[in-house]
Amino acid sequence: MAIDKIQSESINLGDNFAFTGTVSGAGGSTAPYCSVYRSSDLALSSATWTTVVFNSENVDSNNAFNTSTGKFTPQVAGQYFVSINIGTGVTGDNTTENIAAKIIKNTSTVAGAVGTRDWNTSGLNYNDKINTCAIVQLNGSSDYITAQINITVSSGTPRVEASQASMQIFKMTE
């Protein structure tokens, strides 16, 4: 069908078409991507930065997430949206002093990707959630992403709560 003919006729989207050449304007791929979570409690030491090992996957499009180490290594260069959401607890009521969570690229904190929360001792601060997100450039060969948390308590043992901690990562269309 000639181009001038297409302009004057309707195209039936149920028809099959064979294309040769390059199709442009269709958008890029967002793979790889993952959505992972922590399926069991993770006990922490007070006032210590600890890597959160998300040990279960909802989806992992390119097997880029390692549930043993908590590392996302995409092997595809690009800009990635990273989001962490972490539910916390402690074995004693009103003992949480502060919580901080951060996104790590390789071994460095991603600028602007630290969430913090401080309490006074008069409020109930037994359980809480903290989250943060960032857009991170990854080189596609050796860069990786992890998440860390630091909970300071006056007594008891802080923890990441089972099934209340997750991380989502996806490559943004360029």
C-alpha positions in Angstrom: 0.0 0.0 0.0 1.5 3.4 -1.0 2.0 6.1 1.6 -0.6 8.4 0.0 -3.1 5.5 0.1 -2.6 4.9 3.8 -3.4 8.5 4.5 -6.9 8.1 3.0 -7.8 4.7 4.4 -8.2 3.2 7.9 -5.9 0.6 9.2 -7.4 -2.4 10.8 -5.3 -3.0 13.9 -6.3 -6.7 13.8 -4.4 -7.2 10.6 -0.9 -8.7 10.5 1.9 -6.6 9.0 5.4 -7.5 7.9 7.9 -4.8 8.3 11.3 -4.4 6.7 13.9 -1.9 7.9 13.8 -0.1 11.2 10.8 0.9 13.3 11.4 4.1 15.2 9.5 6.0 17.8 8.3 2.8 19.5 10.2 3.6 22.8 13.0 1.8 24.5 13.1 -1.2 26.7 13.0 -0.8 30.5 14.6 -4.1 31.1 16.3 -5.1 33.4 14.0 -4.5 36.4 13.3 -6.2 39.7 11.0 -6.1 42.7 12.5 -7.8 45.7 11.7 -8.1 49.4 12.8 -9.4 52.8 10.8 -12.6 53.7 12.2 -13.0 57.2 13.2 -10.7 60.1 16.7 -9.3 60.0 18.2 -8.6 63.4 20.5 -5.6 63.6 23.1 -4.2 65.9 22.2 -0.7 67.2 23.8 2.3 65.5 25.5 0.2 62.8 25.1 0.5 59.1 23.9 -2.9 57.8 23.2 -4.1 54.2 19.6 -5.2 53.9 19.7 -8.5 52.0 16.4 -8.8 50.2 16.1 -12.6 50.0 13.0 -13.0 47.9 11.9 -11.9 44.4 8.6 -10.8 43.1 10.2 -10.3 39.6 13.7 -10.2 38.2 13.6 -9.7 34.5 17.3 -10.5 33.7 18.4 -12.4 36.8 20.2 -9.2 37.8 19.4 -9.4 41.5 21.4 -11.7 43.8 19.2 -12.7 46.8 22.3 -14.0 48.7 24.2 -10.7 48.7 21.4 -8.2 48.2 23.1 -6.7 45.1 21.5 -5.6 41.8 24.0 -5.8 38.9 22.1 -5.0 35.7 24.8 -5.6 32.9 22.9 -3.0 30.9 24.2 0.6 31.0 21.7 3.4 31.7 19.8 5.5 34.2 17.9 3.4 36.8 15.1 4.4 39.2 15.8 2.8 42.6 13.3 2.8 45.5 13.7 1.2 48.9 10.9 0.8 51.5 11.9 -0.7 54.9 9.6 -1.6 57.8 11.5 -1.7 61.1 10.9 -2.9 64.7 12.6 -3.2 68.0 12.1 -5.6 70.9 11.3 -2.8 73.3 8.6 -0.1 73.2 9.7 3.5 73.0 13.4 2.6 72.6 14.0 3.7 68.9 16.0 6.9 68.8 16.5 7.2 65.0 16.4 5.3 61.7 18.3 6.0 58.5 18.3 4.1 55.2 20.3 4.7 52.1 20.9 3.6 48.6 24.5 2.5 47.8 26.1 2.4 44.4 29.1 0.1 44.6 30.5 1.3 48.0 29.3 5.0 48.0 26.1 6.5 49.2 24.0 7.9 46.3 23.7 11.7 46.8 20.2 12.6 48.1 19.2 9.0 48.7 19.3 8.9 52.5 16.0 8.9 54.5 16.1 9.6 58.3 13.7 9.7 61.1 14.3 10.9 64.7 12.0 10.5 67.7 11.7 12.0 71.2 11.2 9.4 73.9 7.6 10.4 74.7 6.0 8.9 71.6 5.4 5.3 70.6 8.2 4.3 68.3 8.2 0.6 68.2 7.6 0.1 64.5 8.0 2.4 61.6 8.7 2.5 57.9 11.3 4.5 56.1 11.8 5.0 52.4 13.9 6.8 49.8 14.5 6.8 46.1 16.9 8.0 43.5 17.9 7.9 39.8 21.3 6.3 39.5 23.6 5.9 36.4 25.0 2.4 36.2 27.7 1.4 33.7 26.3 -1.9 32.8 29.4 -4.0 33.5 30.5 -3.7 37.1 28.2 -1.2 39.0 25.8 -2.5 41.5 23.1 -1.3 43.9 22.5 -2.3 47.5 20.5 -0.8 50.4 21.7 -0.1 54.0 19.9 0.7 57.2 21.0 2.1 60.6 18.7 1.9 63.6 19.8 3.4 66.9 17.9 2.2 70.0 18.3 2.9 73.7 17.6 -0.8 74.5 16.4 -3.9 72.8 17.3 -5.3 69.4 16.4 -3.4 66.3 15.3 -5.4 63.2 14.0 -5.2 59.6 10.5 -6.6 59.6 9.7 -9.7 57.5 7.7 -8.9 54.4 7.8 -5.1 55.2 11.0 -4.3 53.4 11.3 -4.1 49.6 13.4 -2.6 46.8 12.3 -1.8 43.2 14.7 -1.0 40.4 14.0 -0.4 36.7 16.0 1.0 33.8 14.5 4.2 32.6 13.7 4.7 28.9 16.3 6.9 27.2 
